Amino acid sequence: MTFSPALLPLFMVVPLCAAAVCVVFRGPLVSRTLLIGVPAATAAGGAYLIAVHRTTPYLAHAVGGFDRTVAISLVSDMASAVMLTVTGIALTVSAVHLVFTGEDRLHFVPSLVLMASAGVAGAFLTADLFNLFVWIEVMLLPSYALIAVTGVWSRLQAGRTFLLVNVLTSTLLLMGVGLVYGVTGTVNLAALGGAAARDARTAFAVSLMLLALCVKAAVVPVHGWLRRTYPTASAGVMSVFAAIHTKVALYAVYRVYAVTFDGEHAAWMPLLGVAVVATVLVGSFATFGERRMRTALSWQMVSGVGHILIGPLVLTAAALGAGLFYLAHHVFTMGALILVSGAIEQTYGTGRFDRLSGLMRREPWAAAVMALGIASLIGLPPLSGLWGKVALVTAVAHGAGAWEWVLFAAIALSAVVTLMAMQRLWSQVMWGPPMEKYRPDDAHTGGGGLVDLPDDLRIPRRLMVTSTVMLAISLGMFVVPGPLLDIADTAGARLLDVDGYRAAVLP
């Protein structure tokens, strides 16, 4: 299979143009077609690139045909293709959910989602540290507005928190990029291959960048912003955020760390190990303290970040591949749980544990999705979480050294604690006596309180479709893990192939 590298800019150009079209032509047919069709096309393009990269390791393009030493360089390999595919699928399903809830008609939501998707694709494909910063900002700018236009009233305060955290970390990221240029005279990632391993000044500059990316990824102890912001948006927008924000930061950590340190551990690796273990455990234990479904799930997102960062902590091809597989599993599993929780909230007017009860008998479809999603988070069959954790444990056993038993214990303890914490959610929401009262949706705007629950009130079928699709993908990852794990292993190996990356990008 062949693919012209000159087509790589289309992954960013098409979403940006589609966002502009949605602003000019605001009819539902045009905006909904583009909102769903463009991320689906991105996912299809990413899947095609995966097939291409089975035989062609790298595709590189200098935008505008300029000399590659000064041009804006784009490069695709198996890792970036996997990320394009996973996020494209998740954004497509989330966009369908926004259409089903009618949120796509709010204040330029289609344009904002499409603009964010362009930033995501740019961050995955760029081979330039400054443009990595630029594309991350392209992703973040519409996200501020998406928080402001959807969700509960507290979204405005949460939007300020989200804005402040990301402005500060973006400033830190830009400072790191500037220091890299000041020390090395370049921000081309391929030209920086192994530079941090050879020079302490470059290592410091790159480490400053990685620190900023870890904050954006919600690594403990700089994780609190995620819990305060994501649940205040609507379920559809939270699903979008769960698929892109922390995942772009994690991918950037994988790419920048692997290339600049050329497969060698940084001097601060023990600090990263402490942060990873803390992130895995804090996210799991903190779930106990929550009383709302999507807020509890936000802590599970934090724990997932810790699991994914085991890849660069161990820094072997197998570990990086296992981390990417776990990332894909986490995107789809969390998407399913967030969307089913949102469907419950929209129907019954609340996500609070103490105002929901007995939904297993009343909503068997939602109960099944919730049960299987929780099983996937824990790592039980027949969902993708089992193979994700098996892959991580196997990678740790082959390359963690002194950290081996610590990481084993963290993964196992996290699974047990997650089981107990999510069982609390399940027992209070799905078990118990049948509900007699509920809070209608209009109560969120200040009108009305608890009223009698109508006998015929049920979650609309259309709101269950999207979470079911996400869960079905997770189930598919469990059924056919072999080819997917092979793709992930190839992606991990490509991340460590610094010489091949340099040869593809530079003349």
C-alpha positions in Angstrom: 0.0 0.0 0.0 1.2 3.5 -0.8 0.4 6.9 0.7 1.9 10.3 -0.5 3.5 12.2 2.4 2.2 15.4 0.7 -1.3 14.4 1.9 -0.4 14.5 5.6 -1.3 18.2 6.0 -4.9 17.3 5.0 -5.3 15.8 8.5 -5.2 19.4 9.8 -6.4 21.4 6.8 -9.7 19.5 6.4 -10.9 19.9 10.0 -10.0 23.6 10.0 -11.8 24.2 6.7 -14.8 22.2 8.0 -14.8 24.3 11.1 -15.0 27.5 9.0 -17.8 26.0 6.8 -19.8 25.3 10.0 -19.5 28.9 11.0 -20.7 30.2 7.7 -23.4 27.5 7.0 -25.0 26.8 10.3 -27.8 24.6 9.1 -28.1 21.2 10.9 -27.5 19.1 7.8 -24.1 20.7 7.0 -22.8 21.0 10.5 -23.8 17.5 11.6 -22.4 16.0 8.5 -19.1 17.7 9.0 -19.1 17.2 12.8 -19.4 13.4 12.3 -17.9 12.9 8.9 -14.5 14.7 9.4 -13.5 12.7 12.5 -14.6 9.6 10.8 -12.4 10.4 7.8 -9.5 11.1 10.2 -10.0 7.6 11.8 -10.2 6.0 8.3 -7.0 7.9 7.2 -5.3 6.8 10.4 -6.3 3.2 9.8 -5.0 3.4 6.3 -1.7 4.8 7.6 -1.4 1.8 10.0 -1.6 -0.5 7.0 1.0 1.5 5.1 3.4 1.5 8.0 3.5 -2.2 8.1 5.8 -2.0 5.2 6.9 1.7 5.2 8.2 2.7 8.6 8.0 6.5 8.1 6.3 9.0 5.9 7.8 12.5 6.1 6.8 15.8 4.4 8.4 19.3 4.4 5.4 21.6 4.2 5.7 23.9 1.2 8.7 22.0 -0.2 11.2 24.0 1.7 14.6 22.7 2.8 13.9 20.2 5.6 16.4 21.8 8.0 14.1 24.9 8.1 10.7 23.7 6.9 7.7 22.7 9.0 8.1 19.0 9.0 5.3 16.4 9.3 6.1 12.8 9.9 3.9 9.7 10.4 4.8 6.4 11.8 2.9 3.5 13.4 2.6 5.4 16.8 1.1 8.5 15.3 -1.2 6.5 13.0 -2.5 4.5 16.0 -3.2 7.8 17.8 -5.0 9.3 14.8 -7.2 6.2 14.5 -8.1 5.9 18.2 -8.9 9.6 18.7 -10.7 9.8 15.4 -13.0 6.9 16.3 -13.6 8.3 19.8 -14.4 11.8 18.5 -16.8 10.4 15.9 -18.8 8.5 18.6 -18.7 11.6 20.9 -19.9 13.8 18.0 -22.8 11.4 17.4 -23.7 11.7 21.1 -23.7 15.5 20.8 -26.1 15.3 17.9 -28.4 12.9 19.8 -28.5 15.3 22.8 -29.0 18.4 20.6 -25.8 20.0 22.0 -24.4 20.4 18.5 -26.8 23.3 18.0 -25.2 25.3 20.9 -22.9 28.2 20.2 -20.6 26.9 17.4 -20.1 23.5 19.0 -19.4 21.7 15.7 -16.8 24.3 14.7 -15.1 24.1 18.2 -14.9 20.3 18.1 -13.5 20.3 14.6 -11.0 22.9 15.4 -9.8 20.9 18.4 -9.6 17.8 16.2 -7.3 19.7 13.9 -5.0 20.5 16.8 -4.9 16.9 17.9 -3.9 15.7 14.4 -1.2 18.3 14.2 0.3 17.4 17.5 0.5 13.7 16.5 2.1 14.5 13.1 4.5 17.4 13.8 8.2 16.8 13.9 8.9 20.2 15.4 8.8 21.1 19.1 7.6 24.7 18.5 4.8 23.4 16.3 3.9 20.8 18.9 3.3 23.8 21.2 1.2 25.5 18.5 -1.0 22.5 17.8 -1.6 21.9 21.4 -2.8 25.5 21.7 -5.0 25.0 18.6 -6.6 22.0 20.5 -7.0 24.0 23.8 -8.4 27.3 22.5 -11.8 25.8 21.4 -11.8 23.6 24.5 -12.2 26.7 26.8 -15.4 27.6 24.9 -16.7 24.0 24.9 -16.6 24.0 28.7 -18.3 27.3 28.9 -21.3 26.4 26.6 -22.2 22.9 28.0 -22.8 21.3 31.3 -23.9 22.7 34.7 -23.6 26.3 36.0 -20.3 25.5 37.8 -18.8 25.2 34.3 -17.9 28.9 34.4 -15.7 28.6 37.5 -14.3 25.3 36.1 -13.5 27.0 32.8 -11.4 29.6 34.7 -9.5 26.8 36.4 -9.0 25.0 33.1 -7.9 28.2 31.4 -5.4 29.1 34.2 -3.8 25.7 34.4 -3.3 25.4 30.7 -2.1 29.0 30.2 0.5 28.5 32.9 1.6 25.1 31.6 1.7 26.3 28.0 3.9 29.2 29.1 6.2 26.6 30.8 6.1 24.5 27.7 7.1 27.4 25.5 9.9 28.3 27.9 11.2 24.8 27.5 11.0 25.0 23.7 12.9 28.3 23.9 15.6 26.9 26.1 16.0 23.9 23.7 16.5 26.3 20.8 18.9 28.5 22.8 21.0 25.5 23.7 20.9 23.5 20.5 20.0 26.0 17.8 17.1 23.8 16.6 13.7 22.6 17.6 13.5 19.9 15.0 12.8 16.7 17.0 14.8 14.5 14.6 17.8 16.8 14.9 17.5 16.5 18.7 17.7 12.7 18.6 19.8 11.7 21.6 20.8 15.3 22.4 19.3 15.2 26.0 21.3 12.0 26.7 24.6 13.7 25.7 24.2 17.2 27.1 23.0 18.3 30.6 21.8 21.7 29.4 19.6 20.1 26.7 18.4 17.5 29.2 17.2 20.3 31.5 15.4 22.2 28.7 13.7 19.0 27.5 12.8 18.1 31.1 11.1 21.5 31.5 8.9 20.6 28.5 8.1 17.2 29.8 7.1 18.7 33.2 4.6 21.0 31.4 3.3 18.0 29.5 2.9 16.0 32.7 0.8 18.7 34.2 -1.4 18.7 31.1 -1.7 14.9 31.4 -2.9 15.3 35.0 0.0 13.4 36.7 0.0 13.5 40.5 0.6 15.8 42.3 -0.5 18.3 39.6 -3.8 16.4 38.8 -6.5 18.3 40.7 -7.6 20.4 37.7 -9.0 17.4 35.9 -11.5 16.4 38.6 -12.6 20.1 38.9 -13.2 20.7 35.2 -14.1 17.7 33.2 -17.3 16.6 35.1 -18.7 20.2 34.9 -19.0 19.9 31.1 -21.7 17.8 29.5 -21.1 14.0 29.1 -20.6 14.4 25.3 -17.9 17.1 25.7 -16.3 15.2 28.6 -16.0 12.3 26.3 -14.3 14.5 23.7 -11.9 15.8 26.4 -11.2 12.3 27.7 -10.2 11.2 24.2 -7.9 14.1 23.3 -6.5 16.3 26.0 -4.5 14.1 28.3 -3.9 11.7 25.5 -2.1 14.3 23.3 0.1 15.2 26.3 0.9 11.6 27.0 1.7 10.9 23.3 4.0 14.0 23.4 5.7 12.6 26.5 6.3 9.3 24.7 7.6 10.9 21.6 9.8 13.6 23.1 11.3 11.5 25.8 12.0 8.5 23.6 13.7 10.6 20.8 15.6 13.2 22.8 17.0 10.7 25.4 17.5 8.0 22.6 16.2 5.2 24.8 18.3 6.1 27.8 16.8 6.8 31.2 16.9 10.4 32.4 18.6 11.2 35.7 15.2 12.1 37.2 13.7 8.7 36.3 13.2 7.8 40.0 11.0 10.9 40.4 9.0 9.8 37.4 8.6 6.4 39.0 7.2 7.9 42.2 4.8 10.1 40.3 3.6 7.2 38.2 2.9 5.0 41.2 1.3 7.9 43.0 -0.9 8.6 40.0 -2.0 5.0 39.7 -3.0 4.8 43.3 -4.3 8.2 44.1 -6.7 8.0 41.2 -8.0 4.7 42.4 -8.3 5.6 46.1 -9.8 9.0 45.5 -12.8 7.4 43.7 -14.1 6.4 47.1 -14.6 10.0 48.1 -16.9 11.0 45.3 -20.7 11.1 45.2 -21.4 11.7 41.5 -20.8 9.3 38.7 -18.8 11.4 36.3 -16.7 12.9 39.1 -15.8 9.4 40.2 -14.9 8.5 36.7 -12.6 11.6 36.4 -10.5 10.0 39.2 -10.3 6.8 37.2 -9.0 8.9 34.3 -6.2 10.1 36.6 -5.4 6.5 37.5 -5.3 5.5 33.8 -2.8 8.3 33.1 -0.5 6.6 35.6 -0.9 3.2 33.9 -0.1 4.7 30.5 3.1 6.4 31.8 4.5 3.0 32.8 5.5 2.9 29.1 8.1 5.7 29.2 9.1 4.8 32.8 10.3 1.4 31.7 11.3 2.7 28.2 11.5 -0.5 26.2 9.7 -1.2 23.0 7.4 -3.6 24.7 6.6 -1.2 27.5 5.9 1.7 25.1 3.7 -0.6 22.9 1.8 -1.9 26.0 1.3 1.8 27.1 -0.2 2.6 23.7 -2.5 -0.4 23.8 -3.6 0.6 27.3 -4.2 4.1 26.1 -6.5 2.9 23.4 -8.4 0.7 25.8 -8.7 3.5 28.3 -10.1 5.9 25.7 -12.9 3.5 24.7 -13.7 2.2 28.2 -13.9 5.6 29.7 -15.9 6.9 26.8 -18.4 4.1 27.3 -18.7 4.9 31.0 -18.9 8.6 30.6 -21.6 8.4 27.9 -23.8 5.9 29.8 -23.4 8.1 32.9 -24.4 11.1 30.9 -27.5 9.3 29.6 -28.5 8.5 33.1 -28.0 12.1 34.2 -30.0 13.5 31.3 -32.9 11.2 31.9 -33.1 11.2 35.7 -31.8 14.7 36.2 -28.8 13.9 38.4 -25.7 11.9 38.7 -25.6 11.8 42.5 -25.4 8.3 44.1 -28.0 9.2 46.8 -30.6 10.3 44.3 -30.4 7.2 42.1 -31.4 3.6 43.0 -32.6 0.4 41.5 -31.7 1.2 37.9 -30.5 -2.3 37.2 -34.1 -3.5 36.9 -35.4 -0.3 35.4 -32.5 0.2 32.9 -31.0 -3.2 32.1 -29.2 -1.9 29.0 -27.5 0.9 30.9 -26.7 -1.5 33.7 -25.0 -4.0 31.3 -22.9 -1.2 29.8 -21.9 0.1 33.2 -21.1 -3.4 34.5 -18.9 -4.3 31.5 -17.2 -0.9 31.5 -16.3 -1.3 35.2 -15.0 -4.8 34.5 -12.8 -3.4 31.8 -11.4 -0.8 34.1 -10.5 -3.5 36.6 -9.0 -5.7 34.0 -11.5 -8.5 33.9 -12.6 -10.4 30.8 -14.2 -10.1 28.3 -13.0 -6.5 27.8 -9.8 -4.9 26.6 -8.7 -4.0 30.1 -7.5 -7.6 30.7 -5.0 -7.5 27.8 -4.0 -4.0 28.6 -2.9 -4.9 32.1 -1.4 -8.2 31.0 0.7 -6.3 28.5 1.8 -3.8 31.1 2.7 -6.4 33.6 4.6 -8.4 31.0 6.6 -5.3 29.9 7.4 -4.4 33.5 8.7 -8.0 34.1 11.1 -7.6 31.3 12.5 -4.2 31.8 11.7 -2.4 35.1 14.7 -3.4 37.1 14.5 -2.2 40.7 11.0 -0.8 40.1 9.6 -4.2 39.0 7.9 -5.2 42.3 6.7 -1.7 43.1 5.0 -1.4 39.7 3.5 -4.9 40.1 2.1 -4.0 43.5 0.7 -0.6 42.2 -1.1 -2.2 39.2 -2.5 -5.0 41.4 -3.5 -2.8 44.3 -5.1 -0.3 41.9 -7.2 -3.1 40.3 -8.5 -4.2 43.8 -9.2 -0.6 44.9 -10.9 0.2 41.7 -13.1 -2.8 42.1 -14.2 -1.7 45.6 -14.7 1.9 44.7 -16.7 1.2 41.5 -18.7 -1.4 43.4 -19.8 1.4 45.6 -21.1 3.3 42.6 -22.8 0.2 41.3 -24.5 -0.8 44.5 -25.9 2.7 45.1 -26.9 3.5 41.5 -27.9 0.1 40.2 -29.0 -1.9 43.2 -31.3 -0.9 46.0 -35.1 -0.2 46.1 -36.8 1.3 43.0 -36.6 5.0 42.7 -39.7 7.0 43.7 -38.5 10.6 43.2 -36.3 12.3 40.6 -35.1 15.7 39.7 -36.1 16.7 36.1 -33.6 18.4 33.8 -35.2 21.8 34.2 -34.4 21.7 37.9 -30.7 22.4 37.1 -31.8 25.9 36.0 -33.4 26.6 39.3 -36.9 25.5 38.7 -38.4 22.7 40.7 -37.1 20.0 42.9 -37.7 16.3 43.4 -40.9 15.1 41.9 -42.7 11.7 41.5 -40.9 9.4 39.1 -43.2 8.6 36.1 -43.6 4.8 35.5 -42.8 5.2 31.8 -39.6 7.2 32.2 -36.7 5.4 30.5 -33.4 6.4 29.0 -34.0 7.0 25.3 -32.5 4.3 23.1 -30.5 6.8 21.0 -28.6 7.9 24.1 -27.5 4.3 24.7 -26.2 3.7 21.2 -22.9 5.7 21.6 -21.8 4.1 24.9 -22.6 0.7 23.5 -20.5 1.4 20.4 -17.5 2.4 22.7 -18.0 -0.7 24.7 -18.2 -2.9 21.6 -14.9 -1.6 20.5 -13.4 -2.6 23.8 -14.9 -6.0 23.5 -13.4 -6.3 20.0 -10.0 -5.4 21.4 -10.4 -8.4 23.8 -11.6 -10.8 21.1 -8.8 -10.1 18.6 -5.8 -8.9 20.7 -3.1 -10.5 18.7 -3.0 -8.2 15.6 -3.7 -5.1 17.8 -0.8 -6.0 20.2 1.4 -6.5 17.2 0.6 -3.1 15.9 1.2 -1.6 19.4 4.6 -3.4 19.6 5.6 -2.0 16.2 4.6 1.4 17.3 6.7 1.1 20.5 9.7 0.0 18.4 9.3 2.9 16.0 9.3 5.3 19.0 12.8 4.0 19.9 14.1 3.9 16.4 15.8 7.3 16.6 18.1 6.7 13.7 15.2 5.8 11.4 13.2 8.8 12.5 16.2 11.1 11.9 16.8 9.6 8.4 13.2 10.1 7.4 12.8 13.7 8.6 16.2 15.2 7.8 18.0 15.1 4.4 
